[in-house]
């Protein structure tokens, strides 16, 4: 798959081969324009930004929280900074190394600091080190769990935020030219906080979106939201 990318001149864009002129189309996934299959969700979400219930409705018996791992772009050794990528850290690792007890409601701001009498370890980890997407192995584990809780793993709904620039919703490159032109846009499914492109496909389609570097993908399994990667 390819993307639109800047050519370095006044923000113009050029096409990388492999995606055609509709960058919101994905192999094996059907673009849905009948939103009745997901409209039940709209009335259940909060319109107050910043709340979890603005993304997931308060109608379920139990919820699971996924801690996205921390990956630092550099390592600090004394007064020196090594620009090599560091290894991935779990929240529980950071908490224990800094003298805190891991628990389901912990925040990164609370554990990325030393407890009384402790020394900060790692010394330079911050909230900005939390990754915006999960490793493939963790995505795969989540998908396998979801598959056990639906009778239709071959018919899953996916919501993809329409605001990603490389989707070029409503635009496409002019063949052979460093310009773009408008094309008919797909309908958008509007939720209180964002608008989404809605797709139907097998649960395994999560890999299609992730491999295309899409981060804000919401999975609605069997007509009910079960996983919200990237939020």
MODA-V518946 format. One record per residue. N is the residue number from 1. D_CENTER is the distance of its C-alpha to the mean C-alpha in Angstrom with 2 decimals. Layout:
BEGIN
N,D_CENTER ; N,D_CENTER
END
This chain:
BEGIN
1,18.04 ; 2,18.64 ; 3,17.48 ; 4,19.41 ; 5,20.30 ; 6,22.78 ; 7,26.30 ; 8,27.26 ; 9,29.64 ; 10,29.07 ; 11,25.42 ; 12,26.38 ; 13,24.17 ; 14,25.08 ; 15,23.83 ; 16,22.91 ; 17,24.44 ; 18,22.69 ; 19,20.76 ; 20,23.71 ; 21,23.71 ; 22,20.94 ; 23,17.67 ; 24,15.80 ; 25,17.62 ; 26,16.35 ; 27,18.96 ; 28,19.55 ; 29,17.58 ; 30,19.64 ; 31,18.72 ; 32,19.85 ; 33,22.02 ; 34,23.61 ; 35,21.46 ; 36,24.00 ; 37,22.06 ; 38,19.31 ; 39,21.43 ; 40,22.36 ; 41,19.06 ; 42,19.86 ; 43,22.95 ; 44,21.44 ; 45,18.83 ; 46,19.99 ; 47,20.43 ; 48,20.48 ; 49,17.53 ; 50,16.19 ; 51,16.98 ; 52,14.96 ; 53,17.04 ; 54,15.69 ; 55,12.61 ; 56,14.48 ; 57,18.24 ; 58,20.99 ; 59,22.62 ; 60,21.84 ; 61,24.16 ; 62,21.66 ; 63,18.10 ; 64,16.17 ; 65,14.21 ; 66,12.00 ; 67,12.73 ; 68,10.34 ; 69,13.13 ; 70,14.91 ; 71,15.85 ; 72,18.56 ; 73,19.31 ; 74,22.97 ; 75,25.43 ; 76,28.32 ; 77,31.60 ; 78,34.26 ; 79,34.53 ; 80,32.94 ; 81,29.35 ; 82,28.25 ; 83,25.61 ; 84,24.67 ; 85,21.18 ; 86,21.57 ; 87,20.63 ; 88,17.66 ; 89,18.64 ; 90,18.00 ; 91,18.35 ; 92,21.48 ; 93,22.94 ; 94,22.67 ; 95,24.11 ; 96,27.01 ; 97,27.87 ; 98,28.17 ; 99,30.29 ; 100,27.99 ; 101,27.49 ; 102,23.93 ; 103,23.20 ; 104,20.43 ; 105,20.43 ; 106,20.61 ; 107,18.92 ; 108,18.26 ; 109,20.94 ; 110,23.42 ; 111,23.15 ; 112,22.79 ; 113,26.48 ; 114,29.69 ; 115,31.41 ; 116,35.10 ; 117,37.11 ; 118,34.16 ; 119,33.10 ; 120,29.53 ; 121,27.97 ; 122,26.04 ; 123,27.78 ; 124,25.08 ; 125,21.74 ; 126,19.96 ; 127,17.00 ; 128,15.68 ; 129,15.40 ; 130,12.42 ; 131,9.76 ; 132,6.25 ; 133,5.34 ; 134,7.98 ; 135,11.21 ; 136,12.37 ; 137,14.94 ; 138,12.83 ; 139,10.66 ; 140,14.17 ; 141,15.64 ; 142,13.37 ; 143,14.12 ; 144,17.76 ; 145,17.94 ; 146,16.66 ; 147,19.19 ; 148,21.93 ; 149,21.34 ; 150,21.64 ; 151,24.62 ; 152,22.81 ; 153,20.15 ; 154,21.21 ; 155,20.34 ; 156,16.80 ; 157,15.17 ; 158,11.66 ; 159,10.52 ; 160,8.84 ; 161,9.12 ; 162,12.41 ; 163,12.43 ; 164,11.12 ; 165,14.52 ; 166,14.54 ; 167,14.39 ; 168,17.75 ; 169,18.01 ; 170,21.76 ; 171,22.79 ; 172,23.77 ; 173,25.75 ; 174,29.52 ; 175,30.80 ; 176,32.60 ; 177,31.94 ; 178,29.68 ; 179,28.83 ; 180,26.66 ; 181,27.94 ; 182,26.75 ; 183,26.08 ; 184,25.72 ; 185,22.27 ; 186,20.73 ; 187,20.81 ; 188,17.90 ; 189,17.12 ; 190,17.43 ; 191,16.14 ; 192,17.50 ; 193,14.75 ; 194,13.20 ; 195,14.24 ; 196,12.60 ; 197,13.88 ; 198,14.80 ; 199,15.35 ; 200,17.49 ; 201,17.61 ; 202,18.06 ; 203,15.61 ; 204,15.70 ; 205,13.98 ; 206,10.56 ; 207,11.96 ; 208,12.77 ; 209,9.40 ; 210,8.15 ; 211,11.59 ; 212,11.36 ; 213,8.73 ; 214,6.39 ; 215,2.88 ; 216,3.31 ; 217,5.08 ; 218,7.67 ; 219,10.42 ; 220,13.94 ; 221,16.42 ; 222,20.08 ; 223,19.64 ; 224,18.11 ; 225,14.56 ; 226,14.03 ; 227,10.47 ; 228,7.52 ; 229,4.68 ; 230,2.60 ; 231,6.03
END
